[in-house]
Amino acid sequence: MLEHGYLEGEVSASEFTIQKGGIFLGNSKNVKSEEVVALDSAKKASKVRSKAEDKKVEQCA
């Protein structure tokens, strides 16, 4: 994650790096590299935003 990045939720990855200034609120799970599925960046960004928005709605309810 880059220095101004923000991620809220769950991450399953073989490697996960957060640069100084990046914010991660959630849980992480280490997985073997064979289990990791590559997504194109547009799909990944859309899913992250969608899940974060869903969680905010659930928390407000």
C-alpha distance matrix in Angstrom:
0.0 3.8 6.7 8.1 5.8 7.8 8.5 11.9 13.6 13.8 11.6 13.7 12.4 13.9 10.8 7.7 5.9 4.6 6.0 9.1 9.4 6.3 8.3 8.6 12.3 13.7 14.6 13.3 15.6 15.9 17.6 19.3 18.1 21.2 20.1 16.8 17.5 15.8 15.6 15.7 13.0 15.6 16.5 13.1 12.3 15.9 15.8 12.9 14.9 18.1 17.3 16.1 19.3 21.4 20.4 21.3 24.6 25.3 24.8 27.1 29.8
3.8 0.0 3.8 5.6 5.1 8.5 10.5 14.2 16.5 17.2 15.3 17.5 16.1 17.3 14.1 11.1 8.5 6.4 5.4 8.0 7.8 5.9 9.1 10.8 14.5 16.6 17.9 16.9 19.4 19.5 21.2 22.8 21.3 24.4 23.5 20.1 20.6 18.4 17.8 17.3 14.1 16.4 18.1 15.1 13.6 17.2 17.9 15.0 16.2 19.8 19.5 17.9 20.7 23.3 22.5 22.8 26.1 27.3 26.6 28.5 31.5
6.7 3.8 0.0 3.8 5.6 8.8 11.6 15.0 17.8 18.9 17.5 20.1 18.9 20.1 16.7 13.4 10.4 7.3 4.9 5.5 4.6 4.4 8.2 11.0 14.5 17.2 19.0 18.4 21.3 21.7 23.8 25.6 24.4 27.7 26.8 23.5 24.1 22.1 21.5 20.9 17.6 19.6 21.3 18.3 16.4 19.7 20.5 17.2 17.9 21.6 21.3 19.1 21.7 24.5 23.3 23.1 26.6 27.9 26.7 28.4 31.6
8.1 5.6 3.8 0.0 3.8 6.7 10.2 13.5 16.7 18.5 17.7 20.7 20.1 21.9 18.8 15.4 13.0 9.8 8.4 8.5 5.8 5.1 7.6 10.7 13.7 16.8 19.1 19.1 22.3 23.2 25.2 27.3 26.1 29.2 27.8 24.5 24.6 22.6 21.3 20.5 16.9 18.2 20.0 17.3 14.7 17.7 18.7 15.4 15.4 19.1 19.2 16.7 18.9 22.0 21.0 20.4 23.8 25.4 24.3 25.7 28.9
5.8 5.1 5.6 3.8 0.0 3.8 6.8 10.3 13.3 15.0 14.2 17.2 16.9 19.1 16.3 12.8 11.2 8.4 8.5 9.8 7.7 4.8 6.2 8.2 11.3 13.9 16.1 16.0 19.1 20.2 22.1 24.3 23.2 26.1 24.5 21.1 21.2 19.4 18.1 17.6 14.2 15.5 16.8 13.8 11.5 14.6 15.2 11.9 12.3 16.0 15.8 13.6 16.1 19.0 18.1 18.0 21.4 22.8 21.9 23.6 26.7
7.8 8.5 8.8 6.7 3.8 0.0 3.8 6.8 10.2 12.5 12.6 16.0 16.6 19.2 16.9 13.3 12.4 9.7 10.9 11.7 9.2 6.0 4.7 5.9 8.1 10.9 13.6 14.3 17.7 19.4 21.5 24.2 23.5 26.2 24.1 21.1 21.2 19.9 18.4 18.5 15.2 16.1 16.7 13.6 11.3 13.7 13.7 10.0 10.3 13.7 13.0 10.4 13.1 15.8 14.5 14.4 17.9 19.1 18.2 20.0 23.0
8.5 10.5 11.6 10.2 6.8 3.8 0.0 3.8 6.6 8.7 9.1 12.8 13.9 17.0 15.2 11.8 12.1 10.2 12.5 13.8 12.0 8.5 6.3 4.9 6.3 8.0 10.5 11.3 14.5 16.7 18.6 21.5 21.1 23.6 21.2 18.3 18.6 17.8 16.5 17.2 14.4 15.3 15.1 11.7 10.2 12.3 11.3 7.6 8.9 11.7 10.2 8.1 11.5 13.5 12.1 12.9 16.3 17.0 16.4 18.7 21.3
11.9 14.2 15.0 13.5 10.3 6.8 3.8 0.0 3.8 7.1 9.1 12.8 14.8 18.2 17.0 13.8 14.6 12.9 15.5 16.5 14.6 11.3 8.2 5.8 4.7 5.6 8.7 10.6 14.0 16.8 18.8 22.1 22.3 24.5 21.7 19.3 19.7 19.5 18.2 19.3 17.0 17.5 16.5 13.4 12.2 13.4 11.7 8.1 9.2 11.0 8.6 6.3 9.9 11.1 9.0 10.1 13.5 13.7 13.0 15.7 18.1
13.6 16.5 17.8 16.7 13.3 10.2 6.6 3.8 0.0 3.8 6.8 10.3 13.0 16.6 16.2 13.6 15.3 14.5 17.6 18.9 17.6 14.2 11.3 8.0 6.4 4.7 6.5 8.5 11.4 14.6 16.3 19.8 20.4 22.2 19.1 17.2 17.7 18.2 17.2 19.0 17.3 17.9 16.2 13.1 13.0 13.7 11.1 8.3 10.3 11.0 7.7 7.1 10.7 10.7 8.5 10.9 13.7 13.0 13.0 16.2 17.9
13.8 17.2 18.9 18.5 15.0 12.5 8.7 7.1 3.8 0.0 3.8 6.8 9.9 13.4 13.6 11.7 14.2 14.3 17.8 19.6 19.0 15.4 13.0 9.4 8.5 5.6 4.8 5.7 7.8 11.1 12.7 16.2 17.1 18.8 15.6 14.1 15.1 16.2 15.9 18.3 17.2 18.4 16.3 13.1 13.9 15.0 11.9 9.8 12.7 13.2 9.9 10.3 13.9 13.4 11.5 14.4 16.9 15.7 16.0 19.4 20.8
11.6 15.3 17.5 17.7 14.2 12.6 9.1 9.1 6.8 3.8 0.0 3.8 6.2 9.8 10.0 8.4 11.3 12.2 15.9 18.2 18.2 14.6 13.0 9.6 10.1 7.9 6.4 4.6 6.2 8.5 9.8 13.1 13.6 15.7 12.9 11.0 12.4 13.3 13.6 16.2 15.3 17.1 15.3 11.8 13.2 15.0 12.2 10.3 13.7 14.7 12.0 12.7 16.3 16.2 14.8 17.6 20.1 19.3 19.6 22.9 24.4
13.7 17.5 20.1 20.7 17.2 16.0 12.8 12.8 10.3 6.8 3.8 0.0 3.8 7.2 8.7 8.7 12.3 14.2 17.8 20.5 21.0 17.5 16.4 13.0 13.7 11.1 8.7 5.8 4.7 5.9 6.3 9.5 10.4 12.2 9.3 8.0 10.1 11.9 13.1 16.2 16.1 18.3 16.3 13.1 15.3 17.0 14.1 13.0 16.7 17.3 14.7 16.0 19.5 19.0 17.9 20.9 23.2 22.1 22.7 26.1 27.2
12.4 16.1 18.9 20.1 16.9 16.6 13.9 14.8 13.0 9.9 6.2 3.8 0.0 3.8 5.3 6.3 10.1 12.8 16.2 19.3 20.3 17.0 16.7 13.9 15.4 13.5 11.2 7.7 6.5 5.4 5.4 7.7 7.6 10.3 8.5 6.5 9.2 10.5 12.4 15.3 15.4 18.2 16.7 13.4 15.8 18.1 15.8 14.6 18.3 19.4 17.3 18.3 21.9 21.9 20.9 23.7 26.1 25.4 25.8 29.1 30.5
13.9 17.3 20.1 21.9 19.1 19.2 17.0 18.2 16.6 13.4 9.8 7.2 3.8 0.0 3.8 6.9 10.3 13.7 16.8 19.9 21.6 18.7 18.9 16.3 18.2 16.4 13.9 10.1 8.3 5.4 4.9 5.5 5.3 8.9 8.4 7.1 10.5 11.7 14.5 17.2 17.5 20.7 19.5 16.4 18.8 21.4 19.3 18.1 21.8 23.1 21.1 22.0 25.6 25.7 24.6 27.3 29.8 29.0 29.4 32.7 34.1
10.8 14.1 16.7 18.8 16.3 16.9 15.2 17.0 16.2 13.6 10.0 8.7 5.3 3.8 0.0 3.8 6.6 10.2 13.1 16.3 18.2 15.5 16.2 14.2 16.6 15.6 13.7 10.1 9.7 7.4 8.4 9.2 8.5 12.2 12.0 9.9 12.7 12.9 15.1 17.2 16.8 20.2 19.6 16.2 17.9 21.0 19.3 17.6 21.0 22.9 21.1 21.4 25.1 25.7 24.4 26.7 29.6 29.1 29.1 32.3 34.1
7.7 11.1 13.4 15.4 12.8 13.3 11.8 13.8 13.6 11.7 8.4 8.7 6.3 6.9 3.8 0.0 3.8 6.8 10.1 13.2 14.7 11.9 12.4 10.5 13.3 12.8 11.6 8.6 9.6 8.7 10.6 12.4 11.9 15.4 14.5 12.0 14.2 14.0 15.3 17.1 15.9 19.0 18.6 15.0 16.0 19.1 17.7 15.3 18.5 20.7 18.9 18.7 22.3 23.3 21.8 23.8 26.9 26.6 26.3 29.3 31.4
5.9 8.5 10.4 13.0 11.2 12.4 12.1 14.6 15.3 14.2 11.3 12.3 10.1 10.3 6.6 3.8 0.0 3.8 6.5 9.7 11.7 9.5 11.0 10.2 13.6 14.1 13.6 11.3 12.9 12.1 14.3 15.8 15.0 18.6 18.0 15.4 17.3 16.5 17.5 18.6 16.7 19.9 20.2 16.6 16.9 20.3 19.4 16.7 19.4 22.1 20.6 19.7 23.3 24.8 23.3 24.7 28.0 28.1 27.4 30.2 32.7
4.6 6.4 7.3 9.8 8.4 9.7 10.2 12.9 14.5 14.3 12.2 14.2 12.8 13.7 10.2 6.8 3.8 0.0 3.8 6.5 8.0 5.8 7.6 7.9 11.5 13.0 13.5 12.2 14.7 14.7 17.2 19.1 18.5 22.0 21.0 18.3 19.8 18.7 19.1 19.8 17.3 20.0 20.6 17.0 16.4 19.8 19.2 16.1 18.1 21.2 19.8 18.3 21.7 23.5 21.9 22.7 26.3 26.6 25.6 28.1 30.9
6.0 5.4 4.9 8.4 8.5 10.9 12.5 15.5 17.6 17.8 15.9 17.8 16.2 16.8 13.1 10.1 6.5 3.8 0.0 3.8 6.1 5.6 8.8 10.5 14.2 16.2 17.1 15.9 18.4 18.3 20.6 22.3 21.3 24.9 24.2 21.3 22.6 21.1 21.3 21.4 18.6 21.2 22.5 19.1 18.1 21.6 21.6 18.4 20.0 23.3 22.4 20.5 23.7 26.0 24.4 24.8 28.4 29.1 27.9 30.2 33.1
9.1 8.0 5.5 8.5 9.8 11.7 13.8 16.5 18.9 19.6 18.2 20.5 19.3 19.9 16.3 13.2 9.7 6.5 3.8 0.0 3.8 5.6 8.6 11.1 14.4 17.0 18.3 17.7 20.6 20.8 23.5 25.3 24.7 28.3 27.5 24.7 26.1 24.7 24.7 24.7 21.8 24.1 25.4 22.0 20.6 23.9 23.9 20.5 21.6 25.0 24.0 21.7 24.7 27.1 25.2 25.2 28.9 29.6 27.9 30.0 33.2
9.4 7.8 4.6 5.8 7.7 9.2 12.0 14.6 17.6 19.0 18.2 21.0 20.3 21.6 18.2 14.7 11.7 8.0 6.1 3.8 0.0 3.8 6.5 9.9 12.9 16.0 18.1 18.2 21.4 22.2 24.9 27.1 26.4 29.8 28.6 25.7 26.7 25.2 24.6 24.5 21.2 23.0 24.3 21.1 19.1 22.2 22.4 18.9 19.4 22.9 22.0 19.3 22.0 24.7 22.9 22.4 26.1 27.1 25.3 27.1 30.5
6.3 5.9 4.4 5.1 4.8 6.0 8.5 11.3 14.2 15.4 14.6 17.5 17.0 18.7 15.5 11.9 9.5 5.8 5.6 5.6 3.8 0.0 3.8 6.8 10.2 13.1 15.1 15.0 18.3 19.2 21.8 24.1 23.4 26.7 25.3 22.3 23.2 21.8 21.1 21.2 18.0 19.8 20.9 17.5 15.8 18.8 18.8 15.2 16.1 19.5 18.6 16.1 19.1 21.5 19.9 19.8 23.5 24.4 22.9 25.0 28.1
8.3 9.1 8.2 7.6 6.2 4.7 6.3 8.2 11.3 13.0 13.0 16.4 16.7 18.9 16.2 12.4 11.0 7.6 8.8 8.6 6.5 3.8 0.0 3.8 6.6 9.9 12.4 13.2 16.8 18.4 21.1 23.9 23.8 26.8 24.9 22.2 23.1 22.2 21.4 21.9 18.8 20.2 20.7 17.3 15.5 18.1 17.6 13.8 14.6 17.6 16.2 13.5 16.5 18.7 16.7 16.6 20.4 21.0 19.4 21.5 24.7
8.6 10.8 11.0 10.7 8.2 5.9 4.9 5.8 8.0 9.4 9.6 13.0 13.9 16.3 14.2 10.5 10.2 7.9 10.5 11.1 9.9 6.8 3.8 0.0 3.8 6.3 8.6 9.6 13.2 15.3 18.0 21.1 21.2 24.1 21.9 19.5 20.6 20.2 19.7 20.8 18.2 19.7 19.4 15.8 14.8 17.1 15.8 12.1 13.6 16.2 14.1 11.9 15.4 16.9 14.6 15.4 19.0 19.1 17.8 20.4 23.2
12.3 14.5 14.5 13.7 11.3 8.1 6.3 4.7 6.4 8.5 10.1 13.7 15.4 18.2 16.6 13.3 13.6 11.5 14.2 14.4 12.9 10.2 6.6 3.8 0.0 3.8 7.2 9.6 13.3 16.1 18.9 22.3 23.0 25.5 22.9 20.9 22.0 22.1 21.4 22.8 20.4 21.4 20.7 17.2 16.3 17.9 16.1 12.6 13.8 15.6 13.0 10.7 14.0 15.0 12.1 12.9 16.5 16.1 14.5 17.4 20.0
13.7 16.6 17.2 16.8 13.9 10.9 8.0 5.6 4.7 5.6 7.9 11.1 13.5 16.4 15.6 12.8 14.1 13.0 16.2 17.0 16.0 13.1 9.9 6.3 3.8 0.0 3.8 6.9 10.4 13.6 16.3 19.9 21.0 23.2 20.4 18.8 20.1 20.8 20.4 22.3 20.5 21.6 20.3 16.9 16.6 18.0 15.5 12.5 14.3 15.5 12.2 10.9 14.4 14.5 11.6 13.4 16.6 15.4 14.3 17.7 19.7
14.6 17.9 19.0 19.1 16.1 13.6 10.5 8.7 6.5 4.8 6.4 8.7 11.2 13.9 13.7 11.6 13.6 13.5 17.1 18.3 18.1 15.1 12.4 8.6 7.2 3.8 0.0 3.8 6.9 10.3 13.1 16.8 18.3 20.5 17.7 16.6 18.5 19.7 19.9 22.3 21.0 22.5 20.9 17.4 18.0 19.4 16.6 14.0 16.6 17.4 14.0 13.5 17.1 16.7 14.0 16.4 19.2 17.7 17.0 20.6 22.2
13.3 16.9 18.4 19.1 16.0 14.3 11.3 10.6 8.5 5.7 4.6 5.8 7.7 10.1 10.1 8.6 11.3 12.2 15.9 17.7 18.2 15.0 13.2 9.6 9.6 6.9 3.8 0.0 3.8 6.7 9.6 13.2 14.7 17.1 14.6 13.5 15.8 17.1 17.9 20.5 19.6 21.6 20.0 16.4 17.5 19.4 16.7 14.3 17.5 18.5 15.4 15.4 19.2 18.9 16.7 19.3 22.1 20.7 20.4 23.9 25.4
15.6 19.4 21.3 22.3 19.1 17.7 14.5 14.0 11.4 7.8 6.2 4.7 6.5 8.3 9.7 9.6 12.9 14.7 18.4 20.6 21.4 18.3 16.8 13.2 13.3 10.4 6.9 3.8 0.0 3.8 6.4 10.1 12.2 14.3 11.8 11.5 14.3 16.3 17.7 20.8 20.5 22.7 20.8 17.4 19.3 21.0 18.0 16.4 19.8 20.5 17.4 18.1 21.7 21.0 19.1 22.1 24.5 22.9 23.0 26.6 27.8
15.9 19.5 21.7 23.2 20.2 19.4 16.7 16.8 14.6 11.1 8.5 5.9 5.4 5.4 7.4 8.7 12.1 14.7 18.3 20.8 22.2 19.2 18.4 15.3 16.1 13.6 10.3 6.7 3.8 0.0 3.8 7.0 9.3 11.8 10.1 10.1 13.5 15.5 17.6 20.7 20.7 23.4 21.7 18.4 20.6 22.7 19.9 18.5 22.1 23.0 20.2 21.0 24.7 24.2 22.6 25.4 28.0 26.5 26.7 30.2 31.4
17.6 21.2 23.8 25.2 22.1 21.5 18.6 18.8 16.3 12.7 9.8 6.3 5.4 4.9 8.4 10.6 14.3 17.2 20.6 23.5 24.9 21.8 21.1 18.0 18.9 16.3 13.1 9.6 6.4 3.8 0.0 3.8 6.4 8.2 6.4 7.2 10.8 13.4 16.0 19.3 20.0 22.7 20.7 17.9 20.6 22.5 19.7 19.0 22.7 23.3 20.8 22.2 25.7 25.0 23.9 27.0 29.2 27.8 28.4 31.9 32.9
19.3 22.8 25.6 27.3 24.3 24.2 21.5 22.1 19.8 16.2 13.1 9.5 7.7 5.5 9.2 12.4 15.8 19.1 22.3 25.3 27.1 24.1 23.9 21.1 22.3 19.9 16.8 13.2 10.1 7.0 3.8 0.0 3.8 5.4 5.5 7.1 10.8 13.3 16.5 19.7 20.9 23.9 22.0 19.5 22.5 24.5 22.0 21.5 25.3 26.0 23.8 25.4 28.8 28.2 27.3 30.4 32.5 31.3 32.0 35.5 36.4
18.1 21.3 24.4 26.1 23.2 23.5 21.1 22.3 20.4 17.1 13.6 10.4 7.6 5.3 8.5 11.9 15.0 18.5 21.3 24.7 26.4 23.4 23.8 21.2 23.0 21.0 18.3 14.7 12.2 9.3 6.4 3.8 0.0 3.8 5.4 5.3 8.7 10.5 14.0 17.0 18.4 21.5 20.0 17.7 20.8 23.0 20.9 20.7 24.5 25.3 23.7 25.2 28.6 28.4 27.8 30.8 32.9 32.1 32.9 36.2 37.3
21.2 24.4 27.7 29.2 26.1 26.2 23.6 24.5 22.2 18.8 15.7 12.2 10.3 8.9 12.2 15.4 18.6 22.0 24.9 28.3 29.8 26.7 26.8 24.1 25.5 23.2 20.5 17.1 14.3 11.8 8.2 5.4 3.8 0.0 3.8 5.6 8.1 10.7 14.3 17.5 19.5 22.3 20.4 18.7 22.1 23.9 21.7 22.1 25.8 26.2 24.6 26.7 29.8 29.2 29.0 32.1 33.9 33.0 34.2 37.5 38.2
20.1 23.5 26.8 27.8 24.5 24.1 21.2 21.7 19.1 15.6 12.9 9.3 8.5 8.4 12.0 14.5 18.0 21.0 24.2 27.5 28.6 25.3 24.9 21.9 22.9 20.4 17.7 14.6 11.8 10.1 6.4 5.5 5.4 3.8 0.0 3.8 6.5 9.8 12.8 16.4 18.3 20.7 18.4 16.5 20.0 21.4 18.8 19.3 23.0 23.1 21.3 23.5 26.6 25.7 25.5 28.8 30.5 29.4 30.7 34.0 34.6
16.8 20.1 23.5 24.5 21.1 21.1 18.3 19.3 17.2 14.1 11.0 8.0 6.5 7.1 9.9 12.0 15.4 18.3 21.3 24.7 25.7 22.3 22.2 19.5 20.9 18.8 16.6 13.5 11.5 10.1 7.2 7.1 5.3 5.6 3.8 0.0 3.8 6.5 9.6 13.0 14.6 17.3 15.3 13.2 16.6 18.3 16.1 16.4 20.2 20.6 19.2 21.2 24.3 23.9 23.8 26.9 28.7 28.0 29.3 32.4 33.3
17.5 20.6 24.1 24.6 21.2 21.2 18.6 19.7 17.7 15.1 12.4 10.1 9.2 10.5 12.7 14.2 17.3 19.8 22.6 26.1 26.7 23.2 23.1 20.6 22.0 20.1 18.5 15.8 14.3 13.5 10.8 10.8 8.7 8.1 6.5 3.8 0.0 3.8 6.5 10.1 12.3 14.6 12.4 11.1 14.7 16.1 14.1 15.2 18.7 19.0 18.1 20.5 23.1 22.8 23.3 26.3 27.9 27.5 29.1 32.0 32.8
15.8 18.4 22.1 22.6 19.4 19.9 17.8 19.5 18.2 16.2 13.3 11.9 10.5 11.7 12.9 14.0 16.5 18.7 21.1 24.7 25.2 21.8 22.2 20.2 22.1 20.8 19.7 17.1 16.3 15.5 13.4 13.3 10.5 10.7 9.8 6.5 3.8 0.0 3.8 6.8 9.1 11.8 10.4 9.2 12.7 14.5 13.4 14.4 17.6 18.4 18.1 20.2 22.7 23.0 23.8 26.4 28.0 28.2 29.7 32.3 33.4
15.6 17.8 21.5 21.3 18.1 18.4 16.5 18.2 17.2 15.9 13.6 13.1 12.4 14.5 15.1 15.3 17.5 19.1 21.3 24.7 24.6 21.1 21.4 19.7 21.4 20.4 19.9 17.9 17.7 17.6 16.0 16.5 14.0 14.3 12.8 9.6 6.5 3.8 0.0 3.8 6.3 8.2 6.6 6.1 9.6 11.0 10.3 11.9 14.7 15.4 15.7 17.9 20.0 20.5 21.7 24.0 25.5 26.1 27.8 30.0 31.1
15.7 17.3 20.9 20.5 17.6 18.5 17.2 19.3 19.0 18.3 16.2 16.2 15.3 17.2 17.2 17.1 18.6 19.8 21.4 24.7 24.5 21.2 21.9 20.8 22.8 22.3 22.3 20.5 20.8 20.7 19.3 19.7 17.0 17.5 16.4 13.0 10.1 6.8 3.8 0.0 3.8 5.7 5.7 6.3 8.8 10.3 11.0 12.5 14.6 15.7 16.9 18.6 20.4 21.4 22.9 24.8 26.3 27.4 29.0 30.9 32.2
13.0 14.1 17.6 16.9 14.2 15.2 14.4 17.0 17.3 17.2 15.3 16.1 15.4 17.5 16.8 15.9 16.7 17.3 18.6 21.8 21.2 18.0 18.8 18.2 20.4 20.5 21.0 19.6 20.5 20.7 20.0 20.9 18.4 19.5 18.3 14.6 12.3 9.1 6.3 3.8 0.0 3.8 5.6 5.1 6.0 8.5 9.9 10.5 12.2 14.1 15.4 16.5 18.3 19.9 21.2 22.6 24.4 25.8 27.1 28.8 30.5
15.6 16.4 19.6 18.2 15.5 16.1 15.3 17.5 17.9 18.4 17.1 18.3 18.2 20.7 20.2 19.0 19.9 20.0 21.2 24.1 23.0 19.8 20.2 19.7 21.4 21.6 22.5 21.6 22.7 23.4 22.7 23.9 21.5 22.3 20.7 17.3 14.6 11.8 8.2 5.7 3.8 0.0 3.8 5.5 5.3 6.1 8.6 10.1 10.8 12.2 14.3 15.6 16.6 18.3 20.2 21.4 22.7 24.5 26.0 27.4 29.0
16.5 18.1 21.3 20.0 16.8 16.7 15.1 16.5 16.2 16.3 15.3 16.3 16.7 19.5 19.6 18.6 20.2 20.6 22.5 25.4 24.3 20.9 20.7 19.4 20.7 20.3 20.9 20.0 20.8 21.7 20.7 22.0 20.0 20.4 18.4 15.3 12.4 10.4 6.6 5.7 5.6 3.8 0.0 3.8 5.6 5.2 6.2 8.7 10.1 10.5 12.2 14.3 15.4 16.4 18.3 20.1 21.2 22.5 24.4 26.0 27.2
13.1 15.1 18.3 17.3 13.8 13.6 11.7 13.4 13.1 13.1 11.8 13.1 13.4 16.4 16.2 15.0 16.6 17.0 19.1 22.0 21.1 17.5 17.3 15.8 17.2 16.9 17.4 16.4 17.4 18.4 17.9 19.5 17.7 18.7 16.5 13.2 11.1 9.2 6.1 6.3 5.1 5.5 3.8 0.0 3.8 5.4 5.2 6.2 8.7 9.9 10.7 12.3 14.3 15.4 16.6 18.5 20.1 21.2 22.7 24.7 26.1
12.3 13.6 16.4 14.7 11.5 11.3 10.2 12.2 13.0 13.9 13.2 15.3 15.8 18.8 17.9 16.0 16.9 16.4 18.1 20.6 19.1 15.8 15.5 14.8 16.3 16.6 18.0 17.5 19.3 20.6 20.6 22.5 20.8 22.1 20.0 16.6 14.7 12.7 9.6 8.8 6.0 5.3 5.6 3.8 0.0 3.8 5.5 5.2 6.2 8.5 10.1 10.7 12.3 14.3 15.6 16.7 18.6 20.2 21.3 22.9 24.7
15.9 17.2 19.7 17.7 14.6 13.7 12.3 13.4 13.7 15.0 15.0 17.0 18.1 21.4 21.0 19.1 20.3 19.8 21.6 23.9 22.2 18.8 18.1 17.1 17.9 18.0 19.4 19.4 21.0 22.7 22.5 24.5 23.0 23.9 21.4 18.3 16.1 14.5 11.0 10.3 8.5 6.1 5.2 5.4 3.8 0.0 3.8 5.5 5.3 6.1 8.6 10.0 10.6 12.2 14.3 15.5 16.6 18.4 20.1 21.4 22.8
15.8 17.9 20.5 18.7 15.2 13.7 11.3 11.7 11.1 11.9 12.2 14.1 15.8 19.3 19.3 17.7 19.4 19.2 21.6 23.9 22.4 18.8 17.6 15.8 16.1 15.5 16.6 16.7 18.0 19.9 19.7 22.0 20.9 21.7 18.8 16.1 14.1 13.4 10.3 11.0 9.9 8.6 6.2 5.2 5.5 3.8 0.0 3.8 5.5 5.0 6.1 8.5 9.8 10.4 12.2 14.2 15.4 16.4 18.3 20.1 21.2
12.9 15.0 17.2 15.4 11.9 10.0 7.6 8.1 8.3 9.8 10.3 13.0 14.6 18.1 17.6 15.3 16.7 16.1 18.4 20.5 18.9 15.2 13.8 12.1 12.6 12.5 14.0 14.3 16.4 18.5 19.0 21.5 20.7 22.1 19.3 16.4 15.2 14.4 11.9 12.5 10.5 10.1 8.7 6.2 5.2 5.5 3.8 0.0 3.8 5.5 5.3 6.1 8.6 10.0 10.7 12.4 14.4 15.5 16.6 18.6 20.3
14.9 16.2 17.9 15.4 12.3 10.3 8.9 9.2 10.3 12.7 13.7 16.7 18.3 21.8 21.0 18.5 19.4 18.1 20.0 21.6 19.4 16.1 14.6 13.6 13.8 14.3 16.6 17.5 19.8 22.1 22.7 25.3 24.5 25.8 23.0 20.2 18.7 17.6 14.7 14.6 12.2 10.8 10.1 8.7 6.2 5.3 5.5 3.8 0.0 3.8 5.6 5.2 6.1 8.6 10.0 10.7 12.4 14.4 15.5 16.8 18.7
18.1 19.8 21.6 19.1 16.0 13.7 11.7 11.0 11.0 13.2 14.7 17.3 19.4 23.1 22.9 20.7 22.1 21.2 23.3 25.0 22.9 19.5 17.6 16.2 15.6 15.5 17.4 18.5 20.5 23.0 23.3 26.0 25.3 26.2 23.1 20.6 19.0 18.4 15.4 15.7 14.1 12.2 10.5 9.9 8.5 6.1 5.0 5.5 3.8 0.0 3.8 5.5 5.2 6.2 8.7 10.0 10.7 12.4 14.4 15.6 16.8
17.3 19.5 21.3 19.2 15.8 13.0 10.2 8.6 7.7 9.9 12.0 14.7 17.3 21.1 21.1 18.9 20.6 19.8 22.4 24.0 22.0 18.6 16.2 14.1 13.0 12.2 14.0 15.4 17.4 20.2 20.8 23.8 23.7 24.6 21.3 19.2 18.1 18.1 15.7 16.9 15.4 14.3 12.2 10.7 10.1 8.6 6.1 5.3 5.6 3.8 0.0 3.8 5.4 5.0 6.2 8.7 9.9 10.5 12.3 14.4 15.5
16.1 17.9 19.1 16.7 13.6 10.4 8.1 6.3 7.1 10.3 12.7 16.0 18.3 22.0 21.4 18.7 19.7 18.3 20.5 21.7 19.3 16.1 13.5 11.9 10.7 10.9 13.5 15.4 18.1 21.0 22.2 25.4 25.2 26.7 23.5 21.2 20.5 20.2 17.9 18.6 16.5 15.6 14.3 12.3 10.7 10.0 8.5 6.1 5.2 5.5 3.8 0.0 3.8 5.5 5.2 6.3 8.8 10.0 10.7 12.6 14.5
19.3 20.7 21.7 18.9 16.1 13.1 11.5 9.9 10.7 13.9 16.3 19.5 21.9 25.6 25.1 22.3 23.3 21.7 23.7 24.7 22.0 19.1 16.5 15.4 14.0 14.4 17.1 19.2 21.7 24.7 25.7 28.8 28.6 29.8 26.6 24.3 23.1 22.7 20.0 20.4 18.3 16.6 15.4 14.3 12.3 10.6 9.8 8.6 6.1 5.2 5.4 3.8 0.0 3.8 5.5 5.2 6.3 8.8 10.0 10.8 12.6
21.4 23.3 24.5 22.0 19.0 15.8 13.5 11.1 10.7 13.4 16.2 19.0 21.9 25.7 25.7 23.3 24.8 23.5 26.0 27.1 24.7 21.5 18.7 16.9 15.0 14.5 16.7 18.9 21.0 24.2 25.0 28.2 28.4 29.2 25.7 23.9 22.8 23.0 20.5 21.4 19.9 18.3 16.4 15.4 14.3 12.2 10.4 10.0 8.6 6.2 5.0 5.5 3.8 0.0 3.8 5.5 5.2 6.3 8.7 10.1 10.8
20.4 22.5 23.3 21.0 18.1 14.5 12.1 9.0 8.5 11.5 14.8 17.9 20.9 24.6 24.4 21.8 23.3 21.9 24.4 25.2 22.9 19.9 16.7 14.6 12.1 11.6 14.0 16.7 19.1 22.6 23.9 27.3 27.8 29.0 25.5 23.8 23.3 23.8 21.7 22.9 21.2 20.2 18.3 16.6 15.6 14.3 12.2 10.7 10.0 8.7 6.2 5.2 5.5 3.8 0.0 3.8 5.4 5.0 6.1 8.7 10.0
21.3 22.8 23.1 20.4 18.0 14.4 12.9 10.1 10.9 14.4 17.6 20.9 23.7 27.3 26.7 23.8 24.7 22.7 24.8 25.2 22.4 19.8 16.6 15.4 12.9 13.4 16.4 19.3 22.1 25.4 27.0 30.4 30.8 32.1 28.8 26.9 26.3 26.4 24.0 24.8 22.6 21.4 20.1 18.5 16.7 15.5 14.2 12.4 10.7 10.0 8.7 6.3 5.2 5.5 3.8 0.0 3.8 5.5 5.1 6.3 8.8
24.6 26.1 26.6 23.8 21.4 17.9 16.3 13.5 13.7 16.9 20.1 23.2 26.1 29.8 29.6 26.9 28.0 26.3 28.4 28.9 26.1 23.5 20.4 19.0 16.5 16.6 19.2 22.1 24.5 28.0 29.2 32.5 32.9 33.9 30.5 28.7 27.9 28.0 25.5 26.3 24.4 22.7 21.2 20.1 18.6 16.6 15.4 14.4 12.4 10.7 9.9 8.8 6.3 5.2 5.4 3.8 0.0 3.8 5.5 5.2 6.3
25.3 27.3 27.9 25.4 22.8 19.1 17.0 13.7 13.0 15.7 19.3 22.1 25.4 29.0 29.1 26.6 28.1 26.6 29.1 29.6 27.1 24.4 21.0 19.1 16.1 15.4 17.7 20.7 22.9 26.5 27.8 31.3 32.1 33.0 29.4 28.0 27.5 28.2 26.1 27.4 25.8 24.5 22.5 21.2 20.2 18.4 16.4 15.5 14.4 12.4 10.5 10.0 8.8 6.3 5.0 5.5 3.8 0.0 3.8 5.5 5.3
24.8 26.6 26.7 24.3 21.9 18.2 16.4 13.0 13.0 16.0 19.6 22.7 25.8 29.4 29.1 26.3 27.4 25.6 27.9 27.9 25.3 22.9 19.4 17.8 14.5 14.3 17.0 20.4 23.0 26.7 28.4 32.0 32.9 34.2 30.7 29.3 29.1 29.7 27.8 29.0 27.1 26.0 24.4 22.7 21.3 20.1 18.3 16.6 15.5 14.4 12.3 10.7 10.0 8.7 6.1 5.1 5.5 3.8 0.0 3.8 5.6
27.1 28.5 28.4 25.7 23.6 20.0 18.7 15.7 16.2 19.4 22.9 26.1 29.1 32.7 32.3 29.3 30.2 28.1 30.2 30.0 27.1 25.0 21.5 20.4 17.4 17.7 20.6 23.9 26.6 30.2 31.9 35.5 36.2 37.5 34.0 32.4 32.0 32.3 30.0 30.9 28.8 27.4 26.0 24.7 22.9 21.4 20.1 18.6 16.8 15.6 14.4 12.6 10.8 10.1 8.7 6.3 5.2 5.5 3.8 0.0 3.8
29.8 31.5 31.6 28.9 26.7 23.0 21.3 18.1 17.9 20.8 24.4 27.2 30.5 34.1 34.1 31.4 32.7 30.9 33.1 33.2 30.5 28.1 24.7 23.2 20.0 19.7 22.2 25.4 27.8 31.4 32.9 36.4 37.3 38.2 34.6 33.3 32.8 33.4 31.1 32.2 30.5 29.0 27.2 26.1 24.7 22.8 21.2 20.3 18.7 16.8 15.5 14.5 12.6 10.8 10.0 8.8 6.3 5.3 5.6 3.8 0.0
